[in-house]
Amino acid sequence: MHEGAQMLCDVEERGFCVDLGHVRRKQVELRELVRGLGRDFLATDFGRGWRRSCGEFNMDSNAQLSNYLFRVLKLPPVRATEKGHPSVDEDSLLALGIPEVSQLLRIRKLNKCLTTYLDNLVRETTDEDPVTGRGTLRPFFHLLTTITYRSSSSAVNFQNQPTRDPE
């Protein structure tokens, strides 16, 4: 335990090298992609109908999506939540077989990658070298905060980084 704690302490102190120039380029690319996909989505009959069905439109609102799918379009829900409301989890939405819903899920996933992962990397990276554009990311590892003694981290949460989705 002591050697592991010492190793993580060393990692915190040294940090990881982050190519901020690359991350910022990816942020711009992803923002443009999400914006374009959002425009395409809102140009569909489904997108226009959803937007008309609510006052203050929010593409990330599950409540608005649920209202549009199950009250306006009167689609039968695939399954219900514990409270008896129609479920709008990913599996339930995909089971509806609506191509625009798949498009919406992709937009949401890409937007989460942008806001949760890339934006946080830039925010948490310090000591940027103006010549190379590289900085240092120093996460905090918490060894004794869980009962199971597994490590956790924050600023940036490494357990939360996607690794299996190539996109």
DSSP file with accessible surface (Angstrom, degrees, kcal/mol):
  #  RESIDUE AA STRUCTURE BP1 BP2  ACC     N-H-->O    O-->H-N    N-H-->O    O-->H-N    TCO  KAPPA ALPHA  PHI   PSI    X-CA   Y-CA   Z-CA
    1    1 A M     >        0   0  139      0, 0.0     4,-2.5     0, 0.0     5,-0.2   0.000 360.0 360.0 360.0 -41.4    0.0    0.0    0.0
    2    2 A H  H  >  +     0   0  146      1,-0.2     4,-2.5     2,-0.2     5,-0.2   0.914 360.0  48.9 -63.4 -44.2    2.8    2.4    0.9
    3    3 A E  H  > S+     0   0  168      1,-0.2     4,-2.4     2,-0.2    -1,-0.2   0.899 112.1  49.1 -63.8 -40.2    4.6    1.9   -2.4
    4    4 A G  H  > S+     0   0   36      2,-0.2     4,-2.4     1,-0.2    -1,-0.2   0.919 111.3  49.1 -64.5 -42.0    1.4    2.5   -4.4
    5    5 A A  H  X S+     0   0   33     -4,-2.5     4,-2.2     1,-0.2    -2,-0.2   0.912 111.4  49.7 -63.8 -40.5    0.6    5.6   -2.4
    6    6 A Q  H  X S+     0   0   87     -4,-2.5     4,-2.3     2,-0.2    -2,-0.2   0.919 109.8  51.2 -64.7 -41.4    4.2    6.9   -3.0
    7    7 A M  H  X S+     0   0  101     -4,-2.4     4,-2.2     1,-0.2    -2,-0.2   0.937 111.3  46.6 -63.1 -44.5    3.9    6.2   -6.8
    8    8 A L  H  X S+     0   0   26     -4,-2.4     4,-2.5     1,-0.2    -1,-0.2   0.874 109.8  54.7 -67.6 -33.5    0.6    8.1   -7.0
    9    9 A C  H  X S+     0   0   58     -4,-2.2     4,-2.2     2,-0.2    -1,-0.2   0.921 108.2  49.3 -62.5 -42.5    2.1   10.9   -5.0
   10   10 A D  H  X S+     0   0   47     -4,-2.3     4,-2.9     1,-0.2     5,-0.3   0.904 110.1  51.0 -63.3 -40.5    4.9   11.1   -7.5
   11   11 A V  H  X S+     0   0   34     -4,-2.2     4,-3.1     1,-0.2    -2,-0.2   0.921 109.4  50.6 -63.9 -43.1    2.5   11.1  -10.4
   12   12 A E  H  < S+     0   0   52     -4,-2.5    -1,-0.2     1,-0.2    -2,-0.2   0.914 113.8  45.5 -59.0 -43.3    0.5   14.0   -8.8
   13   13 A E  H  < S+     0   0  141     -4,-2.2    -2,-0.2    -5,-0.2    -1,-0.2   0.939 122.3  33.9 -68.4 -47.4    3.7   16.0   -8.4
   14   14 A R  H  < S-     0   0  179     -4,-2.9    -2,-0.2    -5,-0.2    -3,-0.2   0.869  95.3-168.8 -76.3 -40.3    5.1   15.4  -11.9
   15   15 A G     <  -     0   0   19     -4,-3.1     2,-0.4    -5,-0.3   123,-0.2  -0.148  26.2 -69.9  78.5-175.0    1.8   15.3  -13.7
   16   16 A F  E     -A  137   0A  86    121,-2.6   121,-2.8    -4,-0.1     2,-0.4  -0.933  41.6-115.9-117.4 143.3    1.1   14.3  -17.2
   17   17 A C  E     -A  136   0A  91     -2,-0.4     2,-0.4   119,-0.2   119,-0.2  -0.615  32.4-168.0 -79.1 130.5    2.2   16.2  -20.4
   18   18 A V  E     -A  135   0A  17    117,-2.6   117,-2.6    -2,-0.4     2,-1.4  -0.988  22.0-138.8-123.4 128.0   -0.8   17.4  -22.3
   19   19 A D  E  >  -A  134   0A  51     -2,-0.4     4,-2.2   115,-0.2   115,-0.2  -0.692  24.1-178.0 -83.2  90.2   -0.6   18.8  -25.9
   20   20 A L  H  > S+     0   0    2     -2,-1.4     4,-3.0   113,-1.4     5,-0.2   0.826  77.1  60.4 -64.5 -31.4   -3.0   21.6  -25.4
   21   21 A G  H  > S+     0   0   21    112,-0.8     4,-2.1   111,-0.2    -1,-0.2   0.940 108.5  44.1 -59.6 -45.5   -2.7   22.7  -29.0
   22   22 A H  H  > S+     0   0   85     -3,-0.2     4,-2.4     2,-0.2    -2,-0.2   0.927 113.8  49.9 -63.9 -45.8   -4.0   19.3  -30.1
   23   23 A V  H  X S+     0   0   12     -4,-2.2     4,-2.3     1,-0.2    -2,-0.2   0.926 111.0  49.4 -62.2 -42.7   -6.8   19.3  -27.5
   24   24 A R  H  X S+     0   0   92     -4,-3.0     4,-2.2     2,-0.2    -1,-0.2   0.887 109.4  51.7 -65.4 -37.5   -7.9   22.8  -28.5
   25   25 A R  H  X S+     0   0  136     -4,-2.1     4,-2.6    -5,-0.2    -1,-0.2   0.920 110.6  48.9 -63.0 -41.6   -7.9   21.8  -32.2
   26   26 A K  H  X S+     0   0   84     -4,-2.4     4,-2.8     2,-0.2     5,-0.2   0.872 107.8  55.2 -65.9 -35.7  -10.1   18.8  -31.3
   27   27 A Q  H  X S+     0   0   21     -4,-2.3     4,-2.8     2,-0.2    -1,-0.2   0.938 110.1  45.6 -60.0 -47.2  -12.4   21.1  -29.3
   28   28 A V  H  X S+     0   0   77     -4,-2.2     4,-2.4     2,-0.2     5,-0.2   0.940 114.3  48.3 -62.4 -47.1  -12.9   23.3  -32.3
   29   29 A E  H  X S+     0   0  102     -4,-2.6     4,-2.4     1,-0.2    -2,-0.2   0.925 114.4  45.8 -58.2 -46.3  -13.5   20.3  -34.6
   30   30 A L  H  X S+     0   0   26     -4,-2.8     4,-3.0     2,-0.2     5,-0.3   0.900 110.5  52.4 -69.0 -39.3  -15.9   18.7  -32.2
   31   31 A R  H  X S+     0   0   88     -4,-2.8     4,-2.6    -5,-0.2    -1,-0.2   0.925 112.0  46.8 -59.8 -44.3  -17.8   22.0  -31.6
   32   32 A E  H  X S+     0   0  117     -4,-2.4     4,-2.6     2,-0.2    -2,-0.2   0.913 113.3  48.8 -64.6 -41.6  -18.3   22.4  -35.4
   33   33 A L  H  X S+     0   0   70     -4,-2.4     4,-2.9    -5,-0.2     5,-0.2   0.946 113.2  46.2 -63.3 -47.2  -19.4   18.8  -35.8
   34   34 A V  H  X S+     0   0   21     -4,-3.0     4,-2.6     1,-0.2    -2,-0.2   0.918 113.0  50.5 -62.8 -42.5  -21.9   19.1  -32.9
   35   35 A R  H  X S+     0   0  138     -4,-2.6     4,-2.4    -5,-0.3    -1,-0.2   0.933 113.2  45.7 -60.2 -46.3  -23.2   22.4  -34.3
   36   36 A G  H  X S+     0   0   15     -4,-2.6     4,-2.5     2,-0.2    -2,-0.2   0.919 113.5  48.1 -64.8 -44.0  -23.6   20.9  -37.8
   37   37 A L  H  X S+     0   0   22     -4,-2.9     4,-2.6     1,-0.2    -1,-0.2   0.884 111.0  52.6 -63.9 -36.6  -25.3   17.7  -36.5
   38   38 A G  H  X S+     0   0    9     -4,-2.6     4,-2.6    -5,-0.2    -2,-0.2   0.913 109.4  48.3 -64.6 -42.7  -27.6   19.9  -34.4
   39   39 A R  H  X S+     0   0  156     -4,-2.4     4,-1.1     2,-0.2    -2,-0.2   0.927 112.7  48.8 -62.4 -43.5  -28.6   22.0  -37.4
   40   40 A D  H  < S+     0   0   95     -4,-2.5     4,-0.5     1,-0.2     3,-0.4   0.908 111.5  50.0 -62.0 -42.0  -29.2   18.8  -39.4
   41   41 A F  H >< S+     0   0    0     -4,-2.6     3,-1.4     1,-0.2     6,-0.6   0.930 110.0  49.4 -62.3 -46.0  -31.3   17.3  -36.6
   42   42 A L  H 3< S+     0   0   36     -4,-2.6    -1,-0.2     1,-0.3    -2,-0.2   0.693 103.5  62.0 -70.9 -14.7  -33.4   20.5  -36.2
   43   43 A A  T 3< S+     0   0   61     -4,-1.1    -1,-0.3    -3,-0.4    -2,-0.2   0.604  88.1  92.0 -84.3 -10.1  -34.0   20.5  -40.0
   44   44 A T  S <> S-     0   0   29     -3,-1.4     4,-2.7    -4,-0.5     5,-0.2  -0.388  89.9-114.9 -79.1 161.5  -35.8   17.1  -39.8
   45   45 A D  H  > S+     0   0  120      1,-0.2     4,-2.6     2,-0.2     5,-0.2   0.904 119.0  52.4 -59.8 -40.0  -39.6   16.8  -39.3
   46   46 A F  H  > S+     0   0   14      2,-0.2     4,-2.6     1,-0.2     5,-0.2   0.941 110.9  45.9 -61.6 -48.7  -38.9   15.2  -35.9
   47   47 A G  H  > S+     0   0    0     -6,-0.6     4,-2.4     2,-0.2    -2,-0.2   0.913 114.3  47.4 -62.4 -43.8  -36.6   18.0  -34.8
   48   48 A R  H  X S+     0   0  100     -4,-2.7     4,-2.3    -7,-0.2    -1,-0.2   0.916 113.1  49.3 -64.4 -42.3  -39.0   20.7  -36.0
   49   49 A G  H  X S+     0   0    8     -4,-2.6     4,-1.6    -5,-0.2    -2,-0.2   0.918 111.5  48.2 -63.7 -42.8  -42.0   19.0  -34.4
   50   50 A W  H  X S+     0   0    0     -4,-2.6     4,-0.5     1,-0.2     3,-0.3   0.938 111.5  50.4 -62.6 -44.4  -40.1   18.6  -31.1
   51   51 A R  H >< S+     0   0  131     -4,-2.4     3,-0.9     1,-0.2    -1,-0.2   0.902 111.6  47.8 -62.4 -40.2  -39.0   22.3  -31.1
   52   52 A R  H 3< S+     0   0  186     -4,-2.3    -1,-0.2     1,-0.2    -2,-0.2   0.795 103.3  64.3 -69.0 -26.8  -42.6   23.4  -31.8
   53   53 A S  H 3< S+     0   0   38     -4,-1.6     2,-0.3    -3,-0.3    -1,-0.2   0.576 103.1  48.4 -77.9  -8.8  -44.0   21.2  -29.0
   54   54 A C  S << S-     0   0   24     -3,-0.9     3,-0.3    -4,-0.5    10,-0.0  -0.938  70.4-137.0-133.2 154.7  -42.2   23.0  -26.2
   55   55 A G  S    S+     0   0   83     -2,-0.3     2,-1.0     1,-0.3    -1,-0.2   0.994  98.4  28.7 -71.3 -65.1  -41.8   26.6  -25.2
   56   56 A E  S    S-     0   0  170      2,-0.0    -1,-0.3     0, 0.0     2,-0.1  -0.789  89.9-144.7-101.9  93.4  -38.1   26.8  -24.2
   57   57 A F        +     0   0   41     -2,-1.0     2,-0.4    -3,-0.3    -6,-0.1  -0.345  23.3 175.3 -67.3 133.8  -36.5   24.2  -26.4
   58   58 A N    >   -     0   0   78      3,-0.1     3,-2.0    -2,-0.1     6,-0.2  -0.911  21.4-158.6-140.8 110.5  -33.5   22.2  -24.9
   59   59 A M  T 3  S+     0   0   30     -2,-0.4    49,-0.1     1,-0.3    -1,-0.1   0.720  94.9  54.9 -63.1 -19.4  -32.0   19.4  -27.0
   60   60 A D  T 3  S+     0   0   83     48,-0.0     2,-0.8     4,-0.0    -1,-0.3   0.444  81.3 111.1 -92.2   0.3  -30.5   17.9  -23.8
   61   61 A S    <>  -     0   0   24     -3,-2.0     4,-2.0     1,-0.2     5,-0.1  -0.662  44.5-173.1 -84.5 113.1  -33.9   17.8  -21.9
   62   62 A N  H  > S+     0   0   75     -2,-0.8     4,-2.9     2,-0.2     5,-0.2   0.834  87.7  57.9 -68.5 -32.6  -35.1   14.2  -21.4
   63   63 A A  H  > S+     0   0   78      2,-0.2     4,-2.5     1,-0.2    -1,-0.2   0.927 108.3  45.0 -64.5 -43.9  -38.4   15.6  -20.1
   64   64 A Q  H  > S+     0   0   35      2,-0.2     4,-2.6     1,-0.2    -2,-0.2   0.916 114.3  49.2 -65.2 -42.1  -39.0   17.5  -23.3
   65   65 A L  H  X S+     0   0    0     -4,-2.0     4,-2.9     2,-0.2     5,-0.2   0.931 111.7  48.7 -62.5 -45.7  -38.0   14.5  -25.4
   66   66 A S  H  X>S+     0   0   24     -4,-2.9     4,-2.8     1,-0.2     5,-0.5   0.927 111.1  50.4 -59.7 -45.1  -40.3   12.2  -23.4
   67   67 A N  I  X>S+     0   0   49     -4,-2.5     4,-2.1    -5,-0.2     5,-1.9   0.931 113.4  45.6 -59.2 -45.4  -43.2   14.6  -23.7
   68   68 A Y  I  <>S+     0   0   16     -4,-2.6     5,-2.8     3,-0.2     6,-0.3   0.936 117.9  42.0 -66.8 -44.7  -42.7   14.8  -27.5
   69   69 A L  I  <5S+     0   0    0     -4,-2.9     6,-2.4    -5,-0.2    -2,-0.2   0.933 127.9  25.8 -68.1 -45.6  -42.4   11.1  -28.0
   70   70 A F  I  <5S+     0   0   27     -4,-2.8    -3,-0.2    -5,-0.2    -2,-0.2   0.692 132.1  29.4-103.5 -18.0  -45.1    9.8  -25.7
   71   71 A R  I  <<S+     0   0  177     -4,-2.1    -3,-0.2    -5,-0.5    -4,-0.1   0.806 129.1  31.8-105.2 -44.7  -47.6   12.6  -25.4
   72   72 A V  I   <S+     0   0   72     -5,-1.9    -3,-0.2     1,-0.1    -4,-0.2   0.959 133.7  28.8 -78.8 -54.5  -47.4   14.5  -28.8
   73   73 A L  S   <S-     0   0   69     -5,-2.8    -3,-0.2    -6,-0.2    -4,-0.1   0.628  96.7-140.8 -80.7 -13.7  -46.4   11.6  -31.1
   74   74 A K        +     0   0  162     -6,-0.3    -4,-0.2     1,-0.2    -3,-0.1   0.833  37.2 167.9  56.4  38.7  -48.3    9.1  -28.8
   75   75 A L        -     0   0   52     -6,-2.4    -1,-0.2     1,-0.1    -2,-0.1  -0.553  41.5-109.2 -76.7 146.6  -45.7    6.4  -29.3
   76   76 A P        -     0   0  100      0, 0.0    -1,-0.1     0, 0.0     2,-0.1  -0.613  36.4-117.6 -77.0 130.4  -45.9    3.4  -26.9
   77   77 A P        -     0   0   66      0, 0.0     3,-0.1     0, 0.0    11,-0.1  -0.395   9.1-142.0 -66.8 146.3  -43.1    3.5  -24.4
   78   78 A V  S    S-     0   0   69      9,-0.3     2,-0.3     1,-0.3    10,-0.1   0.893  79.7 -14.4 -73.9 -42.4  -40.7    0.6  -24.5
   79   79 A R        -     0   0  112      8,-0.3     8,-3.0    -3,-0.0     2,-0.3  -0.966  68.5-120.1-153.6 168.7  -40.3    0.5  -20.7
   80   80 A A  B     -C   86   0B  62     -2,-0.3     2,-0.1     6,-0.3     5,-0.0  -0.770  22.3-116.9-114.3 158.0  -41.1    2.6  -17.7
   81   81 A T    >   -     0   0   60      4,-3.3     3,-1.9    -2,-0.3    -1,-0.1  -0.236  44.8 -91.1 -78.2 177.4  -39.0    4.1  -14.9
   82   82 A E  T 3  S+     0   0  207      1,-0.3    -1,-0.1     2,-0.1    -2,-0.0   0.819 130.4  53.1 -60.4 -30.4  -39.4    3.1  -11.3
   83   83 A K  T 3  S-     0   0  179      2,-0.1    -1,-0.3     1,-0.0    -2,-0.0   0.405 123.0-106.0 -86.8   2.0  -41.9    6.0  -10.9
   84   84 A G  S <  S+     0   0   55     -3,-1.9    -2,-0.1     1,-0.3     3,-0.1   0.493  76.0 133.6  90.9   2.6  -43.9    4.7  -13.9
   85   85 A H        -     0   0  110      1,-0.1    -4,-3.3    -5,-0.0    -1,-0.3  -0.549  69.7 -88.9 -82.9 153.3  -42.9    7.4  -16.4
   86   86 A P  B     -C   80   0B  36      0, 0.0    -6,-0.3     0, 0.0     2,-0.3  -0.382  48.3-119.4 -61.1 133.9  -41.8    6.3  -19.9
   87   87 A S        -     0   0   12     -8,-3.0    -9,-0.3     1,-0.1    -8,-0.3  -0.558  27.9-176.2 -78.2 138.2  -38.1    5.6  -20.0
   88   88 A V        +     0   0   23     -2,-0.3    -1,-0.1     4,-0.1    -8,-0.0  -0.074  36.3 135.5-122.4  33.0  -35.9    7.7  -22.2
   89   89 A D  S  > S-     0   0   67      1,-0.1     4,-2.6     4,-0.0     5,-0.2  -0.280  72.7 -97.2 -72.5 168.4  -32.6    5.8  -21.5
   90   90 A E  H  > S+     0   0  121      1,-0.2     4,-2.7     2,-0.2     5,-0.2   0.903 122.3  48.7 -58.0 -45.8  -30.5    5.0  -24.5
   91   91 A D  H  > S+     0   0  106      1,-0.2     4,-2.0     2,-0.2    -1,-0.2   0.912 112.7  48.2 -62.7 -42.5  -31.7    1.4  -24.9
   92   92 A S  H  > S+     0   0    2      2,-0.2     4,-0.7     1,-0.2    -1,-0.2   0.910 113.1  48.0 -64.6 -41.4  -35.3    2.4  -24.7
   93   93 A L  H ><>S+     0   0    1     -4,-2.6     3,-0.9     1,-0.2     5,-0.5   0.921 111.6  49.0 -66.4 -43.3  -34.8    5.2  -27.3
   94   94 A L  H ><5S+     0   0   73     -4,-2.7     3,-1.5     1,-0.2    -1,-0.2   0.863 103.6  61.5 -64.8 -33.0  -33.0    3.0  -29.7
   95   95 A A  H 3<5S+     0   0   65     -4,-2.0    -1,-0.2     1,-0.3    -2,-0.2   0.733  90.2  69.5 -66.5 -20.5  -35.7    0.4  -29.4
   96   96 A L  T <<5S-     0   0   40     -3,-0.9    -1,-0.3    -4,-0.7    -2,-0.2   0.754  98.0-140.1 -68.7 -22.6  -38.2    2.9  -30.8
   97   97 A G  T < 5 +     0   0   60     -3,-1.5    -3,-0.1    -4,-0.4    -2,-0.1   0.772  47.8 147.2  72.0  27.2  -36.4    2.6  -34.2
   98   98 A I    >>< -     0   0   28     -5,-0.5     4,-1.5     1,-0.1     3,-1.0  -0.856  41.8-150.5 -98.3 118.1  -36.5    6.3  -35.0
   99   99 A P  H 3> S+     0   0   95      0, 0.0     4,-2.0     0, 0.0    -1,-0.1   0.866  95.7  56.8 -57.5 -36.7  -33.4    7.4  -37.0
  100  100 A E  H 3> S+     0   0   49      1,-0.2     4,-2.4     2,-0.2     5,-0.1   0.823 102.0  56.4 -65.4 -29.9  -33.6   11.0  -35.7
  101  101 A V  H <> S+     0   0    0     -3,-1.0     4,-2.6     2,-0.2    -1,-0.2   0.913 106.2  49.8 -68.5 -39.6  -33.4    9.6  -32.1
  102  102 A S  H  X S+     0   0   57     -4,-1.5     4,-2.0     2,-0.2    -2,-0.2   0.906 110.7  50.8 -62.2 -40.3  -30.1    7.8  -33.0
  103  103 A Q  H  X S+     0   0   50     -4,-2.0     4,-2.3     2,-0.2    -2,-0.2   0.920 109.5  50.5 -62.5 -42.9  -28.9   11.1  -34.4
  104  104 A L  H  X S+     0   0    0     -4,-2.4     4,-2.6     1,-0.2    -2,-0.2   0.918 108.3  52.0 -62.0 -42.9  -29.9   12.9  -31.2
  105  105 A L  H  X S+     0   0   27     -4,-2.6     4,-2.4     1,-0.2    -1,-0.2   0.891 109.0  50.4 -63.2 -37.9  -28.0   10.3  -29.1
  106  106 A R  H  X S+     0   0   91     -4,-2.0     4,-2.7     2,-0.2     5,-0.3   0.928 109.8  50.3 -65.5 -42.9  -24.9   10.8  -31.1
  107  107 A I  H  X S+     0   0    7     -4,-2.3     4,-2.5     1,-0.2    -2,-0.2   0.939 112.0  47.9 -59.5 -45.9  -25.1   14.6  -30.7
  108  108 A R  H  X S+     0   0   41     -4,-2.6     4,-2.2     2,-0.2    -1,-0.2   0.904 111.8  49.9 -62.4 -41.8  -25.5   14.2  -27.0
  109  109 A K  H  X S+     0   0   75     -4,-2.4     4,-2.2     2,-0.2    -2,-0.2   0.942 113.0  45.4 -64.0 -46.1  -22.6   11.8  -26.8
  110  110 A L  H  X S+     0   0    3     -4,-2.7     4,-2.1     1,-0.2    -2,-0.2   0.893 111.9  52.1 -65.8 -38.2  -20.3   14.1  -28.8
  111  111 A N  H  X S+     0   0   43     -4,-2.5     4,-2.9    -5,-0.3     5,-0.3   0.896 108.3  51.5 -65.3 -37.3  -21.3   17.1  -26.8
  112  112 A K  H  X>S+     0   0  103     -4,-2.2     4,-2.7     2,-0.2     5,-0.9   0.911 107.7  52.6 -65.1 -40.7  -20.5   15.2  -23.5
  113  113 A C  I  X>S+     0   0   33     -4,-2.2     5,-2.4     3,-0.2     4,-0.9   0.920 113.6  45.1 -58.8 -41.4  -17.1   14.4  -24.9
  114  114 A L  I  <>S+     0   0    5     -4,-2.1     5,-2.7     3,-0.2     6,-0.2   0.969 123.0  31.4 -67.1 -54.4  -16.6   18.0  -25.6
  115  115 A T  I  <5S+     0   0   61     -4,-2.9     5,-0.3     3,-0.2    -3,-0.2   0.892 127.2  36.7 -78.2 -39.5  -17.8   19.5  -22.3
  116  116 A T  I  <5S+     0   0   40     -4,-2.7    -3,-0.2    -5,-0.3    -1,-0.1   0.876 131.3  19.4 -83.1 -37.3  -16.9   16.8  -19.9
  117  117 A Y  I  X<S+     0   0   28     -4,-0.9     4,-2.1    -5,-0.9    -3,-0.2   0.909 127.4  34.5-102.2 -61.6  -13.6   15.6  -21.2
  118  118 A L  I  ><S+     0   0   33     -5,-2.4     4,-2.2     1,-0.2     5,-0.2   0.942 119.6  48.0 -66.3 -48.1  -11.9   18.0  -23.6
  119  119 A D  H  ><S+     0   0   39     -5,-2.7     4,-2.5    -6,-0.2    -1,-0.2   0.901 113.3  49.6 -60.1 -38.7  -13.0   21.2  -21.8
  120  120 A N  H  > S+     0   0   42     -5,-0.3     4,-2.5    -6,-0.2    -1,-0.2   0.870 106.9  55.0 -68.6 -36.4  -12.0   19.8  -18.4
  121  121 A L  H  X S+     0   0   32     -4,-2.1     4,-1.1     2,-0.2    -2,-0.2   0.943 112.0  43.5 -59.8 -45.8   -8.6   18.8  -19.8
  122  122 A V  H  < S+     0   0   31     -4,-2.2     3,-0.5     1,-0.2    -2,-0.2   0.935 114.7  49.8 -65.3 -43.8   -7.9   22.3  -20.9
  123  123 A R  H  < S+     0   0  157     -4,-2.5    -1,-0.2     1,-0.2    -2,-0.2   0.891 115.5  41.9 -63.5 -37.8   -9.3   23.8  -17.7
  124  124 A E  H  < S+     0   0   55     -4,-2.5    14,-0.6    -5,-0.2     2,-0.4   0.573  91.6  99.1 -89.6  -9.7   -7.2   21.6  -15.4
  125  125 A T  E  <  -B  137   0A  15     -4,-1.1    12,-0.2    -3,-0.5     2,-0.2  -0.654  52.9-178.2 -83.6 134.0   -3.9   21.8  -17.4
  126  126 A T  E     +B  136   0A  64     10,-3.1    10,-3.3    -2,-0.4    -2,-0.1  -0.645  49.3  43.3-120.6 178.4   -1.4   24.2  -16.0
  127  127 A D        -     0   0  105      8,-0.2     2,-0.2    -2,-0.2    -1,-0.2   0.877  69.7-167.5  54.1  46.2    2.1   25.5  -16.8
  128  128 A E        -     0   0   83     -3,-0.2     7,-0.3     7,-0.1    -1,-0.2  -0.462  16.2-136.4 -69.3 129.2    1.4   25.9  -20.6
  129  129 A D     >  -     0   0   67      5,-3.1     4,-2.8    -2,-0.2     5,-0.3  -0.764   7.4-149.4 -83.5 119.4    4.6   26.4  -22.6
  130  130 A P  T  4 S+     0   0  124      0, 0.0    -1,-0.1     0, 0.0    -2,-0.0   0.782  93.6  48.4 -64.4 -23.8    3.9   29.2  -25.1
  131  131 A V  T  4 S+     0   0  133      1,-0.1    -3,-0.0     3,-0.1    -2,-0.0   0.946 124.7  24.6 -81.1 -50.4    6.3   27.7  -27.6
  132  132 A T  T  4 S-     0   0   73      2,-0.1  -111,-0.2     1,-0.0    -1,-0.1   0.711  92.9-133.4 -89.9 -20.2    5.3   24.1  -27.6
  133  133 A G     <  +     0   0   13     -4,-2.8  -113,-1.4     1,-0.3  -112,-0.8   0.636  61.3 134.2  74.9  13.5    1.7   24.5  -26.4
  134  134 A R  E     +A   19   0A 115     -5,-0.3    -5,-3.1  -115,-0.2    -1,-0.3  -0.726  29.5 176.6 -98.8 147.5    2.2   21.7  -23.9
  135  135 A G  E     -A   18   0A   2   -117,-2.6  -117,-2.6    -2,-0.3     2,-0.5  -0.749  28.2-103.1-135.0-175.6    1.1   21.9  -20.3
  136  136 A T  E     -AB  17 126A  30    -10,-3.3   -10,-3.1    -2,-0.2     2,-0.5  -0.957  19.0-157.8-121.4 130.8    1.0   19.7  -17.3
  137  137 A L  E     -AB  16 125A   4   -121,-2.8  -121,-2.6    -2,-0.5   -12,-0.2  -0.929   9.2-174.3-106.3 122.5   -2.1   17.9  -15.9
  138  138 A R        -     0   0   85    -14,-0.6  -126,-0.1    -2,-0.5    -2,-0.0  -0.813   7.9-168.7-120.7  91.2   -1.8   17.1  -12.2
  139  139 A P        -     0   0    1      0, 0.0     2,-0.5     0, 0.0    16,-0.2  -0.297  22.1-120.3 -73.1 162.7   -4.8   15.0  -11.1
  140  140 A F  E     -D  154   0C 112     14,-2.8    14,-2.0    16,-0.1     2,-0.5  -0.920  22.4-153.4-104.4 125.0   -5.5   14.4   -7.4
  141  141 A F  E     -D  153   0C  34     -2,-0.5     2,-0.7    12,-0.2    12,-0.3  -0.861   2.3-158.8-101.0 131.7   -5.6   10.7   -6.4
  142  142 A H  E     +D  152   0C  62     10,-3.3    10,-1.1    -2,-0.5     3,-0.2  -0.908  18.1 168.6-112.7 105.0   -7.7    9.8   -3.4
  143  143 A L  S    S+     0   0   38     -2,-0.7     3,-0.3     8,-0.2    -1,-0.1   0.796  74.4  39.9 -86.8 -30.3   -6.6    6.5   -1.9
  144  144 A L  S    S+     0   0  126      1,-0.2    -1,-0.2     8,-0.1     7,-0.1   0.176  88.2  88.5-110.9  20.2   -8.5    6.4    1.4
  145  145 A T  S    S+     0   0   97     -3,-0.2     2,-0.4     5,-0.2    -1,-0.2   0.567  80.5  64.0 -95.4  -8.2  -11.8    7.8    0.4
  146  146 A T  S >  S-     0   0   30     -3,-0.3     3,-1.2     4,-0.3     6,-0.0  -0.889  77.3-132.6-115.6 150.3  -13.5    4.5   -0.6
  147  147 A I  T 3  S+     0   0  162     -2,-0.4    -1,-0.1     1,-0.3    -2,-0.0   0.833 106.9  57.0 -66.4 -31.4  -14.2    1.6    1.7
  148  148 A T  T 3  S-     0   0  101      1,-0.1    -1,-0.3     2,-0.1     3,-0.1   0.493 106.7-125.5 -81.9  -2.1  -12.7   -0.9   -0.9
  149  149 A Y    <   +     0   0  160     -3,-1.2     2,-0.2     1,-0.2    -2,-0.1   0.646  61.3 143.2  65.7  16.7   -9.3    1.0   -0.9
  150  150 A R        -     0   0  143      1,-0.1    -4,-0.3    -6,-0.0    -1,-0.2  -0.530  54.4-106.9 -78.9 157.3   -9.4    1.4   -4.6
  151  151 A S        -     0   0   41     -2,-0.2     2,-0.3    -3,-0.1    -8,-0.2  -0.446  34.8-175.3 -81.5 156.0   -8.1    4.7   -5.9
  152  152 A S  E     -D  142   0C  24    -10,-1.1   -10,-3.3    -2,-0.1     2,-0.3  -0.919   7.5-155.1-137.7 166.8  -10.2    7.5   -7.2
  153  153 A S  E     -D  141   0C   8     -2,-0.3     2,-0.3   -12,-0.3   -12,-0.2  -0.968   8.8-170.1-143.4 159.4   -9.2   10.7   -8.8
  154  154 A S  E     +D  140   0C  45    -14,-2.0   -14,-2.8    -2,-0.3     4,-0.1  -0.958  60.3  57.8-144.0 162.3  -10.4   14.2   -9.4
  155  155 A A  S    S+     0   0   25     -2,-0.3    -1,-0.2   -16,-0.2   -17,-0.1   0.949 135.7  13.4  54.8  54.0   -9.4   17.2  -11.4
  156  156 A V  S    S-     0   0    7    -17,-0.2     2,-1.0    -3,-0.1    -2,-0.2   0.632  94.0-140.1-104.3 146.0   -9.5   15.3  -14.0
  157  157 A N    >   -     0   0   66      1,-0.2     3,-1.2   -18,-0.1     4,-0.2  -0.635  16.0-171.6 -80.0 103.4  -11.4   12.1  -13.0
  158  158 A F  G >  S+     0   0   74     -2,-1.0     3,-1.0     1,-0.3    -1,-0.2   0.765  81.8  62.4 -70.4 -23.9   -9.4    9.4  -14.9
  159  159 A Q  G 3  S+     0   0   95      1,-0.2    -1,-0.3    -6,-0.1    -2,-0.1   0.676 101.7  54.6 -72.8 -13.3  -12.0    6.7  -14.1
  160  160 A N  G <  S+     0   0   70     -3,-1.2    -1,-0.2     2,-0.1    -2,-0.2   0.392  79.5 111.4-100.4   0.9  -14.5    8.7  -16.1
  161  161 A Q  S <  S-     0   0   50     -3,-1.0     2,-0.2    -4,-0.2    -3,-0.0  -0.628  71.9-119.4 -80.8 131.0  -12.5    8.9  -19.3
  162  162 A P        +     0   0   68      0, 0.0    -2,-0.1     0, 0.0    -1,-0.1  -0.468  41.2 162.0 -70.3 137.2  -14.0    6.9  -22.2
  163  163 A T        +     0   0  120     -2,-0.2    -2,-0.0     0, 0.0     0, 0.0   0.571  64.4  54.2-127.0 -20.0  -11.7    4.3  -23.6
  164  164 A R  S    S+     0   0  227      1,-0.1     3,-0.1     2,-0.0     0, 0.0   0.617  87.1  81.1 -96.7 -15.5  -13.8    1.8  -25.6
  165  165 A D        -     0   0   75      1,-0.2    -1,-0.1     2,-0.0     0, 0.0  -0.828  61.0-161.1 -96.7 110.7  -15.5    4.1  -28.0
  166  166 A P              0   0  133      0, 0.0    -1,-0.2     0, 0.0    -2,-0.0   0.817 360.0 360.0 -63.3 -29.0  -13.2    5.0  -30.9
  167  167 A E              0   0  107     -3,-0.1    -2,-0.0     0, 0.0    -3,-0.0   0.915 360.0 360.0 -70.0 360.0  -15.3    8.0  -31.9
